[in-house]
Amino acid sequence: MRITITGRNIELTEGLKAAVEEKLSKLEKFFAPDTDVFVTLSVEKERQKIEVTIPIKGHVIRSEQSSNDMYVSIDLVEEVIERQLRKYRTKLASKKMNVADNFNEAFIDSDADEDEEIKIVRTKRFGMKPMYPEDACVQMELTGHDFFVFRNAETDEVNVVYKRKGNTFGLIEPEC
């Protein structure tokens, strides 16, 4: 794995770099040797944050963790990525995803856990009347959900609004 480390509002010491490389090297058993891993360390209002992004053929494996201590954040991010990989091993390695050559063969061939299968336990249907994104945010707040699917009155496309950290909102629009 090729690890690229950058820092925002933080001095990248040799100790920090070594800690990141040591922790993330545990993920080498999952990936092919030529896999790129992008790491960003940052400090925001006493929060020590690490973001790890691993692009693989049109897909992204990503985790972001923060705590009061950068070394704790580094430990957490490695655990989360490993858990994600183990959970979605069969989906990531399937022929449909076409990403199997990004992963170590031993990881792909190992037996999957019973808990790895994704199970949809509920299906919901509802009418989507056209509305503006701001109105969708209000509707989302009224329903108490973290996201809301709606038909955009301006574009007539299905969009999603969602809550973000810091009491802000995001909008997801389809790319044509």
C-alpha positions in Angstrom: 0.0 0.0 0.0 1.1 3.5 -0.8 0.1 5.8 2.1 0.0 9.6 1.5 -0.3 11.7 4.6 -1.3 15.4 4.7 -2.0 17.7 7.6 -4.4 20.6 8.1 -3.8 22.9 11.1 -1.3 20.4 12.5 2.4 19.8 12.3 3.1 16.3 10.8 5.7 15.0 13.2 7.7 11.8 12.5 5.8 10.2 15.5 2.4 10.9 13.9 3.5 9.7 10.5 5.0 6.5 12.1 1.8 5.9 14.1 -0.4 6.2 11.0 1.8 4.0 8.9 2.0 1.4 11.6 -1.7 1.2 12.2 -2.7 1.3 8.5 -0.1 -1.3 7.6 -2.4 -3.7 9.3 -4.7 -3.2 6.3 -2.1 -4.5 3.9 -3.4 -8.0 4.3 -6.6 -6.9 2.6 -5.3 -4.8 -0.4 -3.1 -5.3 -3.4 0.4 -3.8 -3.0 -0.3 -0.9 -5.5 -3.3 0.4 -3.6 -3.2 4.1 -2.8 -4.4 5.3 0.7 -4.9 9.0 1.3 -4.8 10.2 4.9 -5.6 13.7 6.2 -4.9 14.7 9.8 -6.5 17.8 11.1 -7.3 19.8 14.2 -10.6 21.6 14.6 -11.5 23.2 17.9 -9.5 20.8 20.1 -10.9 17.8 18.0 -8.1 15.6 16.6 -9.5 14.2 13.3 -8.2 11.7 10.8 -9.8 11.0 7.4 -8.7 7.9 5.4 -9.8 7.5 1.8 -9.0 4.4 -0.3 -10.3 4.7 -3.9 -10.8 1.4 -5.7 -12.1 1.3 -9.3 -15.0 3.7 -9.1 -15.7 3.0 -5.4 -14.4 4.5 -2.2 -13.7 3.0 1.2 -13.6 5.9 3.7 -13.6 6.5 7.4 -13.4 9.7 9.4 -12.8 9.6 13.2 -12.2 12.3 15.7 -11.4 12.4 19.4 -9.4 14.5 21.9 -6.2 12.6 21.1 -4.9 12.0 17.5 -3.4 8.6 18.5 -6.9 7.4 19.6 -8.4 8.7 16.4 -5.8 6.8 14.4 -6.6 3.6 16.3 -10.4 4.1 15.7 -10.1 4.7 12.0 -8.1 1.5 11.4 -10.7 -0.5 13.3 -13.6 1.0 11.4 -12.1 0.3 8.0 -11.2 -3.3 8.9 -14.8 -3.8 10.1 -16.2 -2.3 6.9 -14.0 -4.6 4.8 -14.9 -7.7 6.7 -18.6 -6.8 6.6 -18.8 -6.1 2.9 -16.2 -8.6 1.7 -18.6 -10.6 -0.5 -20.1 -7.4 -2.0 -16.7 -5.8 -2.7 -15.3 -8.9 -4.3 -18.3 -9.9 -6.4 -17.9 -9.9 -10.2 -20.5 -7.1 -10.5 -18.4 -4.7 -8.5 -15.3 -5.5 -10.6 -12.9 -4.5 -7.8 -11.5 -7.9 -6.8 -8.1 -7.2 -8.3 -7.7 -4.3 -5.8 -7.8 -6.8 -2.9 -5.4 -9.4 -1.6 -6.5 -12.9 -2.9 -6.3 -14.4 0.5 -8.8 -11.9 1.8 -11.2 -12.5 -1.1 -11.0 -16.3 -0.8 -11.4 -16.5 2.9 -14.7 -17.6 4.3 -17.3 -14.9 4.8 -19.0 -14.5 8.2 -22.7 -15.2 8.4 -23.4 -11.6 9.4 -22.0 -10.3 6.2 -25.1 -10.7 4.2 -27.1 -7.5 3.8 -30.8 -8.0 4.7 -33.5 -5.5 3.8 -36.1 -5.9 6.5 -38.6 -3.2 5.4 -39.7 -1.6 2.2 -41.5 1.7 2.2 -43.5 3.3 -0.6 -44.7 6.9 -0.6 -45.8 9.5 -3.1 -43.3 12.2 -4.0 -44.8 15.6 -4.7 -42.5 18.2 -6.2 -40.9 20.5 -3.6 -37.8 22.7 -3.2 -34.8 21.5 -1.3 -35.4 24.0 1.5 -39.0 22.7 1.9 -37.7 19.1 2.0 -35.3 20.1 4.8 -38.3 21.4 6.8 -40.3 18.2 6.1 -37.2 16.1 7.2 -37.1 18.0 10.5 -40.8 17.5 11.0 -40.6 13.7 10.4 -37.5 13.5 12.7 -35.4 11.6 10.2 -31.8 12.2 9.2 -32.6 12.3 5.5 -35.5 12.9 3.2 -36.2 11.7 -0.4 -38.1 14.1 -2.6 -38.8 15.2 -6.2 -37.0 18.5 -6.9 -39.5 21.1 -8.2 -36.8 22.8 -10.2 -35.3 19.8 -11.9 -38.1 17.2 -11.6 -35.4 14.7 -10.5 -35.3 12.6 -7.3 -33.0 14.2 -4.7 -32.1 13.6 -1.1 -31.5 16.1 1.7 -29.6 15.0 4.8 -28.4 16.3 8.1 -24.7 17.0 8.5 -22.6 17.7 11.5 -22.8 21.2 12.8 -26.5 21.6 12.2 -26.2 22.0 8.5 -27.8 20.2 5.6 -26.6 18.4 2.4 -28.3 17.8 -0.9 -27.7 14.8 -3.1 -28.6 15.2 -6.8 -28.2 12.6 -9.5 -25.4 13.0 -12.0 -26.6 12.6 -15.6 
